[in-house]
Amino acid sequence: MAITKLAFIVRSLPYKTEASRLALTHAIASQTVEIYLEDGDNVEPVLCYIGDGVLNCLKNQQAGKHYGITSLEQHAKNSLLLDLKVMICKEDVDKFGLKEDQLVMDAEDIGGETNAQLVPYSEIQKVMEEVDHLQFF
Amino acid sequence: MKLGVLLSDHKTDSDVLGRLTAEKLGIILVGNGTYLATIKENGKASPILDKTSNLYVLVEDLESRGLSAANVDSRVKPVTYSDVVDLIFNDYEKIIWL
């Protein structure tokens, strides 16, 4: 019986490349991997936003309206709906002059019960040290 | 030369942009370039906004990213896709993409 810890670190801006979208879809998909594992084995994903990546968390993204694609905001909410641990770097949020109420911190409107956490970079660094697999997007 | 520059990156190679000179220079912020018109990193507006007085930002790309025309730096004019087409055809002889 083993728990494998995974960290998905999002440092890329949304939309121009698929990088941040891939991070979120991989993190979300990791929640379903249990069916392929032995009894007692599981994975524990953590999704962290750092640097430019925190801009993926902005509310009111209208990519669907203008381009007919799902927004990163929706993916961020889906990750919370599936109870992923989500951490957003406070220093980077501050650097961009953003406030917590401008960010997707919960998914209550779609029935989610888990909240994202605004944390100092040192906590994200700690996650990076603790996990078995570290992936940057 | 009347030169229009479509800028789609947030972290751009400012050396290239800095060396560009033109009788009339226009910068059209699209894609991830729209962050340059709205986000003040460490409280400071992007130095790219000092490069010319002809600054435009594509509203569709702003709104896709959860930003709005209301947050745009006062030096930058929010424009629609059709406005960009008009700029390309009517205001600039050459267009480059950075």
Chai-1 contact restraints between the chains, C-beta under 6 A:
chainA,res_idxA,chainB,res_idxB,connection_type,confidence,min_distance_angstrom,max_distance_angstrom,comment,restraint_id
A,L13,B,H10,contact,1.0,0.0,6.0,A-B,restraint_1
A,L13,B,N32,contact,1.0,0.0,6.0,A-B,restraint_2
A,K16,B,G31,contact,1.0,0.0,6.0,A-B,restraint_3
A,K16,B,N32,contact,1.0,0.0,6.0,A-B,restraint_4
A,L58,B,G66,contact,1.0,0.0,6.0,A-B,restraint_5
A,K59,B,G66,contact,1.0,0.0,6.0,A-B,restraint_6
A,N60,B,G66,contact,1.0,0.0,6.0,A-B,restraint_7
A,Q61,B,R65,contact,1.0,0.0,6.0,A-B,restraint_8
A,Q61,B,G66,contact,1.0,0.0,6.0,A-B,restraint_9
A,Q62,B,E63,contact,1.0,0.0,6.0,A-B,restraint_10
A,Q62,B,S64,contact,1.0,0.0,6.0,A-B,restraint_11
A,A63,B,S64,contact,1.0,0.0,6.0,A-B,restraint_12
A,H66,B,E60,contact,1.0,0.0,6.0,A-B,restraint_13
A,H66,B,S64,contact,1.0,0.0,6.0,A-B,restraint_14
A,K95,B,E41,contact,1.0,0.0,6.0,A-B,restraint_15
A,K95,B,N42,contact,1.0,0.0,6.0,A-B,restraint_16
A,F96,B,I39,contact,1.0,0.0,6.0,A-B,restraint_17
A,G97,B,K40,contact,1.0,0.0,6.0,A-B,restraint_18
